[in-house]
């Protein structure tokens, strides 16, 4: 039968294992920073980086972009399409018509992110839709983003790790109580 010290060490190591693996999985952070960098031939271009370290988001991203014109016309949501050769850069298959637009980019996976920006699409810059994978550097600049939202779940990895540690400590306490009740004579 294992002694108390080995049981306590095993419980502590189990808790640290779960806390350590949770923190490692989210080394970049748990929020995506989005920046609408411009519009290329009518296609909005968005850059996604990790909020904590600024590295490009290289994982698959589930994101959308919506746009509202000055007269209230709304288009989208349009899905993000990765730009080939530019990690963390996305565009849309759809192009905006000429005009002044308020652009809202949002991600749901692998983490939450949100940005709002203004863009002016000139009539001469709207061209037939290029292949989404070949979108070049933006031709019309957009204003910097004004909102990044970490949203709910910003502390989820730490909460999960803490929960596992609490369960491990509770399990150890129950184990010790049962063991003591067996050792005491009746």
C-alpha positions in Angstrom: 0.0 0.0 0.0 1.4 3.4 -0.9 2.4 5.7 1.9 1.0 9.2 2.4 4.0 11.0 0.9 3.9 9.1 -2.4 0.2 9.7 -2.7 0.6 13.4 -2.0 3.4 13.6 -4.5 1.4 11.7 -7.1 -1.6 14.0 -6.6 0.6 17.2 -6.8 2.3 15.9 -10.0 -1.1 15.1 -11.6 -2.3 18.6 -10.8 0.9 20.2 -12.2 0.7 18.0 -15.3 -2.8 19.3 -16.1 -1.9 22.9 -15.2 1.4 22.7 -17.2 -0.2 21.2 -20.3 -3.0 23.8 -20.3 -0.6 26.7 -20.0 1.6 25.3 -22.8 -1.3 24.9 -25.2 -2.1 28.6 -24.9 1.5 29.9 -24.9 0.4 32.7 -27.4 -2.5 33.7 -25.2 -6.2 33.2 -25.6 -7.2 36.3 -27.6 -6.6 37.2 -31.2 -5.8 40.8 -32.1 -7.4 41.6 -35.5 -6.4 44.5 -37.7 -8.1 45.4 -40.9 -5.1 46.5 -42.9 -6.8 47.7 -46.0 -8.8 46.7 -49.1 -7.3 45.1 -52.2 -9.4 45.3 -55.4 -12.5 45.7 -53.1 -11.5 42.7 -50.9 -10.9 43.6 -47.2 -7.6 42.3 -45.9 -7.4 41.4 -42.2 -4.3 40.4 -40.2 -4.6 38.1 -37.1 -1.9 38.0 -34.4 -1.9 36.6 -30.9 -2.7 39.3 -28.4 0.0 38.3 -25.9 3.0 37.9 -28.1 2.1 39.5 -31.5 2.9 36.3 -33.4 0.8 35.6 -36.6 -2.1 33.2 -36.0 -0.9 30.2 -38.1 -3.7 27.8 -37.1 -6.9 27.5 -39.1 -9.1 30.5 -38.3 -12.9 30.7 -38.2 -13.6 34.3 -38.8 -16.0 36.6 -40.6 -16.1 40.1 -41.9 -19.2 42.4 -42.1 -19.4 45.8 -43.7 -21.9 48.7 -43.3 -21.9 51.6 -45.8 -22.5 55.2 -44.9 -26.1 54.9 -46.1 -26.7 51.9 -43.8 -26.4 49.2 -46.4 -24.9 46.1 -44.8 -23.1 43.1 -46.4 -21.8 39.9 -44.9 -20.9 38.1 -42.9 -18.3 36.9 -45.3 -15.9 34.1 -44.3 -12.2 34.7 -43.9 -10.1 33.1 -46.7 -6.3 32.7 -46.0 -3.9 34.7 -48.2 -1.3 32.3 -49.6 2.2 32.9 -48.3 1.2 35.3 -45.6 0.5 33.6 -42.3 -2.2 35.2 -40.2 -3.5 37.3 -43.2 -7.0 36.8 -44.5 -9.3 38.3 -47.1 -12.8 37.5 -48.4 -14.0 35.9 -51.6 -16.5 38.8 -52.0 -15.5 42.3 -52.9 -17.0 45.6 -51.5 -18.5 48.1 -54.0 -17.0 51.6 -54.1 -17.9 53.7 -51.0 -17.1 54.4 -47.4 -17.4 51.3 -45.2 -17.3 50.4 -41.5 -15.7 47.0 -41.4 -16.1 44.6 -38.5 -13.9 41.5 -38.4 -14.5 38.7 -35.8 -13.0 35.4 -35.0 -14.4 32.5 -33.0 -11.7 29.9 -33.4 -8.9 29.2 -32.3 -9.7 32.1 -30.1 -12.0 35.1 -29.9 -11.1 38.4 -31.5 -12.8 41.5 -32.8 -11.9 44.7 -34.6 -13.7 47.6 -36.2 -12.3 49.8 -38.9 -13.2 52.4 -41.5 -12.2 52.0 -45.2 -12.7 53.9 -48.3 -13.1 51.8 -51.5 -12.4 53.9 -54.6 -14.3 53.1 -57.8 -11.0 52.5 -59.7 -9.8 50.0 -57.0 -12.8 47.7 -57.5 -11.8 45.1 -60.0 -13.1 41.7 -61.0 -12.6 39.3 -58.1 -9.1 37.9 -58.1 -8.4 34.3 -56.9 -8.7 34.5 -53.1 -5.3 32.9 -52.7 -3.5 35.5 -54.8 -4.7 38.7 -53.1 -1.8 41.2 -53.0 -0.8 43.9 -50.5 -3.6 46.3 -49.8 -4.0 49.3 -52.2 -6.4 51.4 -50.1 -5.4 52.0 -46.5 -7.9 51.5 -43.7 -8.0 53.3 -40.4 -6.5 51.3 -37.5 -8.8 49.0 -35.6 -10.7 50.5 -32.7 -11.8 47.5 -30.7 -10.4 44.2 -29.6 -12.5 42.1 -27.4 -11.2 39.1 -25.5 -14.8 38.1 -24.8 -15.8 35.4 -22.4 -13.4 32.6 -21.6 -10.3 34.7 -21.4 -9.2 32.8 -18.3 -10.5 29.4 -19.3 -7.1 27.5 -19.3 -6.2 28.7 -15.8 -9.7 27.9 -14.5 -9.5 24.3 -15.9 -6.1 23.7 -14.4 -7.2 25.1 -11.0 -10.3 22.9 -11.2 -8.2 19.8 -11.9 -6.0 20.7 -9.0 -8.9 21.1 -6.6 -10.3 17.8 -7.7 -6.9 16.1 -7.1 -6.6 17.6 -3.6 -10.2 16.6 -2.8 -9.4 13.1 -4.0 -6.3 12.9 -1.8 -8.3 14.1 1.2 -11.0 11.4 0.6 -8.3 8.8 0.2 -6.6 9.8 3.4 -9.9 9.8 5.4 -10.8 6.3 4.1 -7.4 5.0 4.9 -7.5 6.4 8.5 -10.9 4.8 9.0 -9.5 1.4 8.0 -6.4 1.7 10.2 -8.3 2.6 13.5 -9.6 -0.4 15.4 -13.4 -0.6 15.7 
